[in-house]
C-alpha cells in the first residue's frame, strides 16, 4: 500500500498523467464545443485519428513540426467539413454521419499507413541468453491456439494476475522451474540452446 501511495504522491506520476492526457483533453474540448453548438459529432474519434496520422506522415516525409500540426489541423477540418456537409446540407442523421466518419477516417488512416510504409512489421522479439531459457506458457502443438492440455506443464514465472497484461514470454524468470526441464518444452524455440 505504501508503494501505491508513493507512486500517487510523486510529482513525476502526475506530470506524466497530464502529458499523456493532454491529447485526449483536446479531443474532449472539441466534443464540448460541438455539443454547445448543438451538434452531436460522433466522428470526433475518427477525425482525431486522421489528424494524428496526417500530421505524423507530414513530419515523417520532411515537414517541420509546425507543418505537421498544420497538416493535422487541415485533415481534421476536412473531415469536420464532411460531417457538416452530410448533416447540414444533405440533412442526414448526426448519429449515422458521425459513426460513418469515424469508420471512414480510421480506415483511411490505416490504409495510408500500410500504403506509405508497406514493409513495416512489429518489432522483433528480444533474444535471451541461454541462461534465461524458459518454457512457453502454451506448449507448441498442432492445436496451439487452443489452451494446453491439463497434463502439460505450466512454466509461467509471472504471477497469474499479470499474464493478461504481460505474457510470460516477455518476463525473465528468477529461476527455471523444474517442469521446464521436461520433454514437453522441447519444442520451444529456445530449448535448442545448450543446457
C-alpha positions in Angstrom: 0.0 0.0 0.0 2.9 2.3 0.7 4.3 1.8 -2.7 1.0 2.8 -4.3 0.8 5.9 -2.1 4.4 6.7 -3.1 3.5 6.4 -6.8 0.4 8.5 -6.5 2.2 11.1 -4.4 5.1 11.6 -6.7 5.3 14.7 -9.0 6.7 12.5 -11.8 3.5 10.5 -11.9 1.2 13.5 -12.1 3.4 15.2 -14.7 3.3 12.0 -16.9 -0.5 11.7 -16.4 -1.0 15.3 -17.6 1.4 14.8 -20.5 -0.4 11.6 -21.7 -3.9 13.0 -21.1 -3.3 16.3 -23.0 -4.3 15.0 -26.5 -7.4 13.4 -25.0 -8.3 16.7 -23.3 -8.1 18.4 -26.7 -10.4 15.8 -28.2 -12.9 16.3 -25.3 -12.7 20.1 -25.7 -13.6 19.6 -29.4 -16.6 17.5 -28.4 -17.7 20.0 -25.8 -17.6 22.8 -28.4 -19.7 20.7 -30.8 -22.2 19.9 -28.1 -22.5 23.6 -27.1 -23.2 24.4 -30.8 -26.0 21.8 -30.8 -24.2 19.2 -33.0 -23.7 15.6 -32.0 -20.4 14.8 -33.5 -19.7 11.1 -33.0 -17.0 11.3 -35.6 -14.5 13.1 -33.3 -12.5 9.9 -32.6 -12.0 9.2 -36.3 -11.2 12.9 -37.0 -8.7 12.7 -34.2 -7.0 9.6 -35.6 -7.0 11.0 -39.2 -5.4 14.3 -38.0 -2.8 12.4 -36.0 -1.9 10.2 -38.9 -1.8 13.1 -41.4 0.4 15.1 -39.0 2.7 12.2 -38.3 3.0 11.4 -42.0 3.8 15.0 -42.9 6.6 15.2 -40.3 7.9 11.8 -41.5 8.0 13.0 -45.0 10.1 16.0 -44.1 7.7 18.8 -43.0 8.7 20.6 -39.8 6.9 20.1 -36.5 4.6 23.1 -37.0 4.0 21.9 -40.6 2.8 18.6 -39.1 0.5 20.4 -36.7 -0.9 22.4 -39.7 -1.5 19.3 -41.8 -3.2 17.6 -38.8 -5.5 20.6 -38.4 -6.2 20.6 -42.1 -7.1 16.9 -42.1 -9.4 17.5 -39.1 -11.0 20.4 -40.8 -11.6 18.3 -44.0 -13.4 15.6 -42.0 -15.3 18.1 -39.9 -16.4 19.8 -43.2 -17.5 16.4 -44.4 -19.6 15.9 -41.3 -21.1 19.4 -41.7 -21.9 18.7 -45.4 -23.6 15.4 -44.6 -25.7 16.7 -41.7 -26.5 20.3 -42.7 -26.6 20.3 -46.5 -27.9 16.7 -47.0 -29.9 16.5 -43.8 -28.6 13.1 -42.7 -28.7 11.9 -39.1 -25.9 13.2 -37.0 -25.6 9.8 -35.4 -25.1 7.8 -38.6 -22.9 10.5 -40.2 -20.6 10.6 -37.1 -20.2 6.9 -36.9 -19.6 6.7 -40.7 -17.0 9.4 -40.4 -15.3 7.5 -37.6 -15.1 4.3 -39.6 -14.0 6.2 -42.8 -11.3 8.3 -41.1 -9.8 5.4 -39.1 -9.9 3.1 -42.2 -8.3 5.8 -44.4 -5.6 6.3 -41.8 -4.8 2.6 -41.6 -4.8 2.3 -45.4 -2.5 5.3 -45.7 -0.1 3.9 -43.1 0.1 0.5 -44.8 0.5 2.1 -48.2 3.2 4.6 -47.1 5.1 2.1 -45.1 4.5 -1.4 -46.7 7.5 -3.1 -45.2 6.9 -2.2 -41.6 6.2 -5.0 -39.2 6.2 -5.4 -35.5 9.5 -5.1 -33.7 11.5 -8.3 -33.3 11.1 -10.2 -30.1 14.1 -9.8 -27.7 16.5 -12.7 -27.6 17.7 -14.0 -24.3 21.0 -15.6 -23.4 21.0 -19.4 -22.8 20.9 -18.8 -19.0 17.5 -17.2 -19.4 15.8 -20.1 -21.1 12.2 -20.8 -20.2 9.2 -22.6 -21.4 6.3 -21.2 -23.3 3.1 -20.7 -21.4 1.4 -22.6 -24.2 3.5 -25.5 -25.4 3.9 -25.6 -29.2 1.5 -28.2 -30.5 -0.6 -28.7 -33.7 -3.6 -27.1 -31.9 -1.6 -24.2 -30.5 -4.4 -21.6 -30.4 -6.3 -23.9 -28.1 -5.3 -24.0 -24.4 -2.7 -26.6 -23.4 -3.9 -29.9 -22.0 -4.0 -30.2 -18.2 -1.2 -32.7 -18.3 1.3 -30.3 -20.0 3.5 -28.3 -17.6 2.8 -24.6 -17.0 6.2 -23.0 -17.0 5.0 -19.5 -16.3 7.1 -17.5 -14.0 4.8 -14.5 -13.9 2.1 -14.2 -11.3 -1.3 -15.4 -12.7 -2.9 -11.9 -12.5 -0.1 -10.4 -14.7 -0.5 -12.9 -17.6 -3.2 -11.0 -19.4 -1.1 -7.8 -19.3 2.4 -9.2 -19.8 2.7 -12.8 -21.2 5.3 -14.9 -19.6 7.3 -14.9 -22.8 8.3 -11.3 -22.0 9.1 -11.7 -18.3 12.5 -13.1 -17.5 12.3 -15.8 -14.8 14.2 -15.7 -11.5 14.9 -19.4 -11.8 13.9 -22.0 -14.3 11.0 -24.2 -13.0 11.6 -27.9 -12.7 8.8 -28.5 -15.3 10.7 -26.6 -17.9 13.3 -29.3 -18.0 10.8 -31.9 -19.1 10.3 -33.1 -22.7 7.1 -31.1 -23.1 9.1 -28.0 -23.6 11.5 -29.5 -26.1 9.6 -27.8 -29.0 10.1 -24.3 -27.6 12.5 -22.3 -29.8 14.9 -21.5 -27.0 15.2 -25.2 -25.9 17.9 -25.9 -28.5 20.4 -23.8 -26.5 22.9 -25.9 -24.5 21.7 -26.8 -21.0 
